[in-house]
Amino acid sequence: MTDNVDVVIVGAGSAGLSAAKTAAGQGLTFVVVEASHRIGGRAYTEEFAQGQPFDLGCHWMHSASLNPFVGIADKHGFNYRKDGDWVRGVHHHGAWLDEEQGKKFDALAEANNKAIAAAAEAGDDTPISELIDLDSPWAAYHAYWFSLGVSRDIDQTGAVDVSAYNDTDENWPVLEGYGALVAAWASDVPVTLNAAVDRIGLTADGVEVETSRGTINGRTALVTVSTNILSSGRIVFEPGLPDWKMTAAQELPLGVHNRIGVLLDHNPLAGGARDFATVMREDDEVPFAIELGPYGYSYAVGVTGGRFGSWLERAGRAASVEHLVENMRAVWGSDIVKHVTDRVIVTAWEGDLWTLGSYSAATPGNAHQRVELAKPIDDRIFFAGEATSPDFFSTCHGAYFSGIRAIDEISAVLSDKA
Ligand SMILES: Cc1cc2nc3c(=O)[nH]c(=O)nc-3n(C[C@H](O)[C@H](O)[C@H](O)COP(=O)(O)OP(=O)(O)OC[C@H]3O[C@@H](n4cnc5c(N)ncnc54)[C@H](O)[C@@H]3O)c2cc1C
């Protein structure tokens, strides 16, 4: 590892990788140190079978017209699907919602969103649970979709943070995998893998970063690890991080969003069938969204969020697969189960050693902590990562933009010192 670099970049997720590319473009010297055996962090694709990619982390290019990964996908020959082609439906207590029920369902979503936007506009950071209509028969569905959007439950996040997100309502999935796209885009970035940082100290004129593979000296450090890793204290800072910085990390916790996949022996749905169901069986209190055979692939994927996602993760892999299969049976009938193979992929992001969760959501009253989290310490320790993004937090492209922002700050400080 090169020593005495301009910046030591901690973490090779989307933020660290875009920081490295920006640093290279600006002529700064840098080292990227990554604790795990691979780059990408929460952007990670595996193959179910040959030619059947499955995203364990990010999958959708959100706010696509403002998302740099759309252009990156074009450049690297990746395909994506523009939204609108899904045959979606809500399967409630054994039957699909009819047109009339569907209208009421959509009207509730609209009313809820209006109430949240009005509270945010008034600067009132009330928990979402106090703003939306919980008496509606469809309330559980809307609470569930919130838990997927922010990875925490409706009582755990407030109107201001939710409304600060710049949502253009264009969510384009990457067919070959968003994780694979990030890996292809960053394949030219030199990264030292299996190098967990355990201490960052200030020296007389720079920083000293201790990793499991040796110590690196630099003029600055850029920390891109998740807020839950920062809060865990696993990286020791000397001197310790000030209280305001620790508070910012703690008030922007990562919740849980997991993806549960099973490979089928073929895609049994005929064209035009509903292939994207949000289902709630009679005895369940939390709905569950399932895509069956997305993009012609022969697997099914179900998604969980919030406390239920956390509970199911702890219940384990077999319980997660059973939850998916039994919900598939409820929607598409018993025959579907005959096509399920024993090849499964089940994520467990809360237990992931180097992330400790899925993505950040501000606790009520703490939307402003994103600005605090992004502030440097002593013009030598800088911060990036999705949680520092003011408008695209919790996303891969938000992390990307934060890496550029942080290197611009570092460049300005280093040129002032020159
Ligand atoms: C299930 C799931 C679904 C998602 N869906 C979407 C989606 O559809 N669209 C979207 O845009 N976003 C989505 N996201 C969010 C998106 O993946 C993240 O916001 C983004 O990838 C975070 O990038 P980052 O660089 O901030 O952090 P990370 O990707 O977490 O990168 C930080 C890196 O730091 C490393 N690290 C940690 N500790 C240390 C240490 N001590 N020393 C050195 N390295 C360390 C980690 O290993 C990691 O590689 C999803 C996330 C999950 C989990």
The ligand as an SDF file (V2000), in Angstrom:
LIG
                    3D

 53 58  0  0  0  0  0  0  0  0999 V2000
  -31.4420   -5.1030    0.3030 C   0  0  0  0  0  0  0  0  0  0  0  0
  -31.0770   -3.7110   -0.1840 C   0  0  0  0  0  0  0  0  0  0  0  0
  -31.7560   -3.1820   -1.2680 C   0  0  0  0  0  0  0  0  0  0  0  0
  -31.4230   -1.9160   -1.7360 C   0  0  0  0  0  0  0  0  0  0  0  0
  -32.0650   -1.4380   -2.8440 N   0  0  0  0  0  0  0  0  0  0  0  0
  -31.6310   -0.2980   -3.4130 C   0  0  0  0  0  0  0  0  0  0  0  0
  -32.1120    0.0750   -4.7010 C   0  0  0  0  0  0  0  0  0  0  0  0
  -32.9230   -0.6360   -5.3070 O   0  0  0  0  0  0  0  0  0  0  0  0
  -31.6160    1.2280   -5.2490 N   0  0  0  0  0  0  0  0  0  0  0  0
  -30.6750    1.9880   -4.6220 C   0  0  0  0  0  0  0  0  0  0  0  0
  -30.2410    3.0110   -5.1770 O   0  0  0  0  0  0  0  0  0  0  0  0
  -30.1970    1.6520   -3.3990 N   0  0  0  0  0  0  0  0  0  0  0  0
  -30.6310    0.5170   -2.7910 C   0  0  0  0  0  0  0  0  0  0  0  0
  -30.0840    0.0970   -1.6160 N   0  0  0  0  0  0  0  0  0  0  0  0
  -29.1450    0.9970   -0.9080 C   0  0  0  0  0  0  0  0  0  0  0  0
  -27.7590    1.0550   -1.5490 C   0  0  0  0  0  0  0  0  0  0  0  0
  -27.3150   -0.2540   -1.8280 O   0  0  0  0  0  0  0  0  0  0  0  0
  -26.8110    1.7470   -0.5790 C   0  0  0  0  0  0  0  0  0  0  0  0
  -27.3670    2.9850   -0.1620 O   0  0  0  0  0  0  0  0  0  0  0  0
  -25.4450    2.0520   -1.1870 C   0  0  0  0  0  0  0  0  0  0  0  0
  -24.9470    0.9490   -1.9220 O   0  0  0  0  0  0  0  0  0  0  0  0
  -24.4930    2.4260   -0.0500 C   0  0  0  0  0  0  0  0  0  0  0  0
  -23.2080    2.7380   -0.5480 O   0  0  0  0  0  0  0  0  0  0  0  0
  -22.1140    3.3150    0.4560 P   0  0  0  0  0  0  0  0  0  0  0  0
  -20.8510    3.4550   -0.3050 O   0  0  0  0  0  0  0  0  0  0  0  0
  -22.6500    4.5010    1.1680 O   0  0  0  0  0  0  0  0  0  0  0  0
  -21.9630    2.2050    1.6090 O   0  0  0  0  0  0  0  0  0  0  0  0
  -21.4960    0.6830    1.5060 P   0  0  0  0  0  0  0  0  0  0  0  0
  -21.9320    0.0830    0.2350 O   0  0  0  0  0  0  0  0  0  0  0  0
  -21.9300    0.0350    2.7830 O   0  0  0  0  0  0  0  0  0  0  0  0
  -19.9090    0.7880    1.4800 O   0  0  0  0  0  0  0  0  0  0  0  0
  -19.1240    0.9220    2.6510 C   0  0  0  0  0  0  0  0  0  0  0  0
  -17.9780   -0.0490    2.5550 C   0  0  0  0  0  0  0  0  0  0  0  0
  -17.1650    0.0870    3.7490 O   0  0  0  0  0  0  0  0  0  0  0  0
  -16.6680   -1.1890    4.0870 C   0  0  0  0  0  0  0  0  0  0  0  0
  -16.2610   -1.1690    5.4910 N   0  0  0  0  0  0  0  0  0  0  0  0
  -17.0310   -1.2410    6.6130 C   0  0  0  0  0  0  0  0  0  0  0  0
  -16.2680   -1.1810    7.7180 N   0  0  0  0  0  0  0  0  0  0  0  0
  -14.9860   -1.0510    7.3120 C   0  0  0  0  0  0  0  0  0  0  0  0
  -13.7380   -0.9390    7.9780 C   0  0  0  0  0  0  0  0  0  0  0  0
  -13.6480   -0.9660    9.3030 N   0  0  0  0  0  0  0  0  0  0  0  0
  -12.6010   -0.8480    7.2320 N   0  0  0  0  0  0  0  0  0  0  0  0
  -12.6660   -0.8290    5.8630 C   0  0  0  0  0  0  0  0  0  0  0  0
  -13.8150   -0.9470    5.1800 N   0  0  0  0  0  0  0  0  0  0  0  0
  -14.9850   -1.0370    5.8910 C   0  0  0  0  0  0  0  0  0  0  0  0
  -17.8350   -2.1250    3.7970 C   0  0  0  0  0  0  0  0  0  0  0  0
  -17.4150   -3.4580    3.6430 O   0  0  0  0  0  0  0  0  0  0  0  0
  -18.3930   -1.5230    2.5090 C   0  0  0  0  0  0  0  0  0  0  0  0
  -17.8470   -2.1280    1.3630 O   0  0  0  0  0  0  0  0  0  0  0  0
  -30.3890   -1.1640   -1.1170 C   0  0  0  0  0  0  0  0  0  0  0  0
  -29.6870   -1.7160   -0.0260 C   0  0  0  0  0  0  0  0  0  0  0  0
  -30.0260   -2.9730    0.4360 C   0  0  0  0  0  0  0  0  0  0  0  0
  -29.2470   -3.5620    1.5820 C   0  0  0  0  0  0  0  0  0  0  0  0
  1  2  1  0
  2  3  1  0
  2 52  2  0
  3  4  2  0
  4  5  1  0
  4 50  1  0
  5  6  2  0
  6  7  1  0
  6 13  1  0
  7  8  2  0
  7  9  1  0
  9 10  1  0
 10 11  2  0
 10 12  1  0
 12 13  2  0
 13 14  1  0
 14 15  1  0
 14 50  1  0
 15 16  1  0
 16 17  1  0
 16 18  1  0
 18 19  1  0
 18 20  1  0
 20 21  1  0
 20 22  1  0
 22 23  1  0
 23 24  1  0
 24 25  2  0
 24 26  1  0
 24 27  1  0
 27 28  1  0
 28 29  2  0
 28 30  1  0
 28 31  1  0
 31 32  1  0
 32 33  1  0
 33 34  1  0
 33 48  1  0
 34 35  1  0
 35 36  1  0
 35 46  1  0
 36 37  1  0
 36 45  1  0
 37 38  2  0
 38 39  1  0
 39 40  1  0
 39 45  2  0
 40 41  1  0
 40 42  2  0
 42 43  1  0
 43 44  2  0
 44 45  1  0
 46 47  1  0
 46 48  1  0
 48 49  1  0
 50 51  2  0
 51 52  1  0
 52 53  1  0
M  END
$$$$
